[in-house]
């Protein structure tokens, strides 16, 4: 089931079931649970404004202000890390981005982290990469009233996403995967593979000890 089909299913089943059962959840709790939520909720709007402010500060730091930038990056993520982000960078919340050691984000990347995005050690994002957990229902009426949903994304260790790669909601990318420039990842990608295309598919598998930088 694609993320779009799931959005339609969630919208017509889980969302209304919650209302019928009388469950009381904040919009943030709904969002983090993968349910339909209203993104323009006051609490979520405040969280996004905070993230935008921190992204603005990160993007405005001088290249020589490494300590200042690192402090802002850690404040955005909500924990100490050695992650490095080149400017410009944008994200929705920041606190749902969970990264391992040696994480590097090149220029012009966007991460829409409505739910957790878990990224392993030694991962690289080339310029223009988009990682998005967010989606909308297929029904235009539901979209118009502001309904949204999100699916978590998991990226393994030692993954390299090439320039302008897009990673869609709900995807898992295995360890050591290389995704070629311009690819759109809509389904899970197996470990130790070189993947290209829209939708991205394995082109070949890496050999043990391989260091050839070409596809």
ZATOR-287584 format. One record per residue (C-alpha): chain; y negated, x, z negated. Coordinates in steps of 0.1 Angstrom, whole numbers, plus 5000, padded with zeros to 4 digits. Layout:
<kette->A | py->Y | px->X | pz->Z>
...
end
This chain:
<kette->A | py->5000 | px->5000 | pz->5000>
<kette->A | py->4966 | px->5014 | pz->5010>
<kette->A | py->4936 | px->5015 | pz->4986>
<kette->A | py->4920 | px->4988 | pz->5006>
<kette->A | py->4951 | px->4965 | pz->5003>
<kette->A | py->4953 | px->4973 | pz->4966>
<kette->A | py->4917 | px->4963 | pz->4962>
<kette->A | py->4925 | px->4929 | pz->4978>
<kette->A | py->4955 | px->4925 | pz->4955>
<kette->A | py->4938 | px->4935 | pz->4924>
<kette->A | py->4909 | px->4912 | pz->4931>
<kette->A | py->4930 | px->4881 | pz->4936>
<kette->A | py->4955 | px->4888 | pz->4908>
<kette->A | py->4946 | px->4911 | pz->4879>
<kette->A | py->4909 | px->4904 | pz->4878>
<kette->A | py->4913 | px->4866 | pz->4875>
<kette->A | py->4943 | px->4869 | pz->4852>
<kette->A | py->4921 | px->4888 | pz->4827>
<kette->A | py->4896 | px->4860 | pz->4827>
<kette->A | py->4923 | px->4834 | pz->4823>
<kette->A | py->4939 | px->4852 | pz->4794>
<kette->A | py->4906 | px->4855 | pz->4777>
<kette->A | py->4907 | px->4893 | pz->4774>
<kette->A | py->4873 | px->4908 | pz->4765>
<kette->A | py->4868 | px->4942 | pz->4782>
<kette->A | py->4836 | px->4961 | pz->4789>
<kette->A | py->4829 | px->4969 | pz->4826>
<kette->A | py->4835 | px->5005 | pz->4817>
<kette->A | py->4869 | px->4997 | pz->4802>
<kette->A | py->4877 | px->4978 | pz->4833>
<kette->A | py->4866 | px->5006 | pz->4856>
<kette->A | py->4887 | px->5032 | pz->4836>
<kette->A | py->4917 | px->5009 | pz->4837>
<kette->A | py->4917 | px->5006 | pz->4874>
<kette->A | py->4906 | px->4969 | pz->4874>
<kette->A | py->4878 | px->4952 | pz->4893>
<kette->A | py->4845 | px->4959 | pz->4876>
<kette->A | py->4808 | px->4955 | pz->4881>
<kette->A | py->4792 | px->4989 | pz->4888>
<kette->A | py->4757 | px->4976 | pz->4880>
<kette->A | py->4766 | px->4970 | pz->4844>
<kette->A | py->4740 | px->4984 | pz->4821>
<kette->A | py->4763 | px->5009 | pz->4804>
<kette->A | py->4777 | px->5022 | pz->4837>
<kette->A | py->4742 | px->5024 | pz->4852>
<kette->A | py->4730 | px->5045 | pz->4823>
<kette->A | py->4760 | px->5068 | pz->4827>
<kette->A | py->4753 | px->5073 | pz->4864>
<kette->A | py->4716 | px->5079 | pz->4857>
<kette->A | py->4726 | px->5106 | pz->4832>
<kette->A | py->4749 | px->5123 | pz->4858>
<kette->A | py->4722 | px->5121 | pz->4885>
<kette->A | py->4697 | px->5138 | pz->4861>
<kette->A | py->4721 | px->5166 | pz->4854>
<kette->A | py->4730 | px->5170 | pz->4891>
<kette->A | py->4693 | px->5172 | pz->4898>
<kette->A | py->4688 | px->5199 | pz->4873>
<kette->A | py->4719 | px->5218 | pz->4886>
<kette->A | py->4706 | px->5216 | pz->4921>
<kette->A | py->4671 | px->5228 | pz->4911>
<kette->A | py->4682 | px->5259 | pz->4892>
<kette->A | py->4673 | px->5293 | pz->4906>
<kette->A | py->4704 | px->5312 | pz->4919>
<kette->A | py->4697 | px->5339 | pz->4893>
<kette->A | py->4698 | px->5314 | pz->4864>
<kette->A | py->4736 | px->5316 | pz->4861>
<kette->A | py->4738 | px->5309 | pz->4824>
<kette->A | py->4715 | px->5279 | pz->4827>
<kette->A | py->4735 | px->5265 | pz->4856>
<kette->A | py->4768 | px->5270 | pz->4838>
<kette->A | py->4755 | px->5252 | pz->4808>
<kette->A | py->4744 | px->5223 | pz->4829>
<kette->A | py->4777 | px->5222 | pz->4847>
<kette->A | py->4796 | px->5221 | pz->4814>
<kette->A | py->4772 | px->5193 | pz->4801>
<kette->A | py->4780 | px->5173 | pz->4832>
<kette->A | py->4817 | px->5177 | pz->4828>
<kette->A | py->4817 | px->5172 | pz->4791>
<kette->A | py->4836 | px->5203 | pz->4782>
<kette->A | py->4835 | px->5241 | pz->4786>
<kette->A | py->4847 | px->5255 | pz->4819>
<kette->A | py->4843 | px->5283 | pz->4843>
<kette->A | py->4838 | px->5259 | pz->4872>
<kette->A | py->4810 | px->5269 | pz->4896>
<kette->A | py->4790 | px->5244 | pz->4917>
<kette->A | py->4768 | px->5254 | pz->4946>
<kette->A | py->4737 | px->5232 | pz->4954>
<kette->A | py->4734 | px->5205 | pz->4964>
<kette->A | py->4761 | px->5186 | pz->4945>
<kette->A | py->4763 | px->5149 | pz->4935>
<kette->A | py->4788 | px->5129 | pz->4915>
<kette->A | py->4789 | px->5094 | pz->4899>
<kette->A | py->4797 | px->5101 | pz->4862>
<kette->A | py->4809 | px->5137 | pz->4857>
<kette->A | py->4830 | px->5130 | pz->4827>
<kette->A | py->4859 | px->5118 | pz->4848>
<kette->A | py->4862 | px->5152 | pz->4866>
<kette->A | py->4889 | px->5172 | pz->4850>
<kette->A | py->4893 | px->5208 | pz->4864>
<kette->A | py->4914 | px->5238 | pz->4856>
<kette->A | py->4902 | px->5274 | pz->4857>
<kette->A | py->4887 | px->5291 | pz->4887>
<kette->A | py->4873 | px->5259 | pz->4903>
<kette->A | py->4847 | px->5264 | pz->4930>
<kette->A | py->4826 | px->5238 | pz->4948>
<kette->A | py->4806 | px->5250 | pz->4979>
<kette->A | py->4774 | px->5235 | pz->4992>
<kette->A | py->4769 | px->5198 | pz->4998>
<kette->A | py->4800 | px->5183 | pz->4981>
<kette->A | py->4802 | px->5148 | pz->4966>
<kette->A | py->4826 | px->5135 | pz->4940>
<kette->A | py->4828 | px->5098 | pz->4931>
<kette->A | py->4846 | px->5099 | pz->4898>
<kette->A | py->4848 | px->5063 | pz->4886>
<kette->A | py->4883 | px->5071 | pz->4872>
<kette->A | py->4898 | px->5105 | pz->4865>
<kette->A | py->4900 | px->5131 | pz->4892>
<kette->A | py->4923 | px->5159 | pz->4879>
<kette->A | py->4921 | px->5192 | pz->4897>
<kette->A | py->4943 | px->5222 | pz->4889>
<kette->A | py->4936 | px->5259 | pz->4887>
<kette->A | py->4921 | px->5281 | pz->4914>
<kette->A | py->4910 | px->5252 | pz->4937>
<kette->A | py->4883 | px->5256 | pz->4964>
<kette->A | py->4861 | px->5229 | pz->4980>
<kette->A | py->4845 | px->5240 | pz->5012>
<kette->A | py->4810 | px->5227 | pz->5022>
<kette->A | py->4807 | px->5189 | pz->5027>
<kette->A | py->4839 | px->5179 | pz->5009>
<kette->A | py->4840 | px->5143 | pz->4996>
<kette->A | py->4864 | px->5132 | pz->4969>
<kette->A | py->4862 | px->5095 | pz->4962>
<kette->A | py->4881 | px->5073 | pz->4937>
<kette->A | py->4859 | px->5043 | pz->4945>
<kette->A | py->4867 | px->5013 | pz->4967>
<kette->A | py->4857 | px->4977 | pz->4974>
<kette->A | py->4876 | px->4945 | pz->4980>
<kette->A | py->4883 | px->4934 | pz->5016>
<kette->A | py->4868 | px->4900 | pz->5009>
<kette->A | py->4831 | px->4901 | pz->5019>
<kette->A | py->4822 | px->4875 | pz->4993>
<kette->A | py->4837 | px->4897 | pz->4966>
<kette->A | py->4820 | px->4928 | pz->4979>
<kette->A | py->4786 | px->4909 | pz->4981>
<kette->A | py->4788 | px->4901 | pz->4944>
<kette->A | py->4793 | px->4937 | pz->4935>
<kette->A | py->4830 | px->4939 | pz->4928>
<kette->A | py->4844 | px->4974 | pz->4928>
<kette->A | py->4877 | px->4992 | pz->4919>
<kette->A | py->4888 | px->5027 | pz->4916>
<kette->A | py->4921 | px->5047 | pz->4918>
<kette->A | py->4927 | px->5081 | pz->4902>
<kette->A | py->4931 | px->5113 | pz->4923>
<kette->A | py->4952 | px->5143 | pz->4914>
<kette->A | py->4949 | px->5177 | pz->4931>
<kette->A | py->4974 | px->5205 | pz->4922>
<kette->A | py->4969 | px->5242 | pz->4916>
<kette->A | py->4957 | px->5266 | pz->4943>
<kette->A | py->4945 | px->5239 | pz->4967>
<kette->A | py->4919 | px->5246 | pz->4994>
<kette->A | py->4900 | px->5217 | pz->5010>
<kette->A | py->4883 | px->5228 | pz->5042>
<kette->A | py->4848 | px->5218 | pz->5053>
<kette->A | py->4840 | px->5181 | pz->5055>
<kette->A | py->4874 | px->5170 | pz->5042>
<kette->A | py->4875 | px->5135 | pz->5027>
<kette->A | py->4899 | px->5126 | pz->5000>
<kette->A | py->4904 | px->5088 | pz->4995>
<kette->A | py->4913 | px->5068 | pz->4964>
<kette->A | py->4947 | px->5071 | pz->4948>
<kette->A | py->4958 | px->5103 | pz->4966>
<kette->A | py->4979 | px->5131 | pz->4951>
<kette->A | py->4977 | px->5165 | pz->4967>
<kette->A | py->5005 | px->5190 | pz->4957>
<kette->A | py->5002 | px->5227 | pz->4947>
<kette->A | py->4992 | px->5253 | pz->4973>
<kette->A | py->4981 | px->5228 | pz->4999>
<kette->A | py->4955 | px->5237 | pz->5025>
<kette->A | py->4937 | px->5208 | pz->5042>
<kette->A | py->4920 | px->5217 | pz->5075>
<kette->A | py->4883 | px->5210 | pz->5082>
<kette->A | py->4873 | px->5175 | pz->5089>
<kette->A | py->4906 | px->5159 | pz->5078>
<kette->A | py->4908 | px->5125 | pz->5060>
<kette->A | py->4934 | px->5124 | pz->5032>
<kette->A | py->4946 | px->5088 | pz->5028>
<kette->A | py->4982 | px->5095 | pz->5016>
<kette->A | py->4999 | px->5120 | pz->4993>
<kette->A | py->5003 | px->5155 | pz->5007>
<kette->A | py->5034 | px->5176 | pz->4997>
<kette->A | py->5031 | px->5209 | pz->4980>
<kette->A | py->5030 | px->5242 | pz->5000>
<kette->A | py->5018 | px->5225 | pz->5032>
<kette->A | py->4990 | px->5230 | pz->5057>
<kette->A | py->4977 | px->5196 | pz->5066>
<kette->A | py->4952 | px->5184 | pz->5093>
<kette->A | py->4940 | px->5153 | pz->5110>
<kette->A | py->4928 | px->5118 | pz->5103>
<kette->A | py->4949 | px->5107 | pz->5086>
<kette->A | py->4959 | px->5142 | pz->5073>
<kette->A | py->4996 | px->5151 | pz->5078>
<kette->A | py->5015 | px->5183 | pz->5073>
<kette->A | py->5012 | px->5206 | pz->5103>
<kette->A | py->5036 | px->5231 | pz->5088>
<kette->A | py->5048 | px->5245 | pz->5055>
<kette->A | py->5038 | px->5278 | pz->5039>
<kette->A | py->5063 | px->5306 | pz->5037>
<kette->A | py->5068 | px->5325 | pz->5004>
<kette->A | py->5042 | px->5352 | pz->5000>
<kette->A | py->5023 | px->5341 | pz->5031>
<kette->A | py->4987 | px->5353 | pz->5032>
<kette->A | py->4977 | px->5346 | pz->5068>
<kette->A | py->4943 | px->5328 | pz->5066>
<kette->A | py->4948 | px->5309 | pz->5099>
<kette->A | py->4964 | px->5276 | pz->5103>
end
